[in-house]
Amino acid sequence: MRDIFLGKPWHWALVVLVAALMAWAGSARTHVIQFNAFLIALVIGSLLIVLLILKTHRSGEQVTREPLLPDDLEDTAHEQEEANT
């Protein structure tokens, strides 16, 4: 399962929490009735979650299925991949 769900378990818990909060806000029509407060909470919450994830990320942890390479190295990697096939 770790190959399917990359990241830490609490990252996935954050996804569930955010989905639940957004569903609650939608059912309470907060995005219509209190638009300014909703928008401020959305921006601040998003910023805090991104900063928290970046702060707790360790160098070398796998966060994507494919390796992230700079553009110049990416061309070399594709050439090597084609040569191997």
Secondary structure, 3 states (H helix, E strand, C coil): CCCCCCCCHHHHHHHHHHHHHHHHHHHCCHHHHCHHHHHHHHHHHHHHHHHHHHHHCCCCCCCCCCCCCCHHHHHHHHHHHHHHC
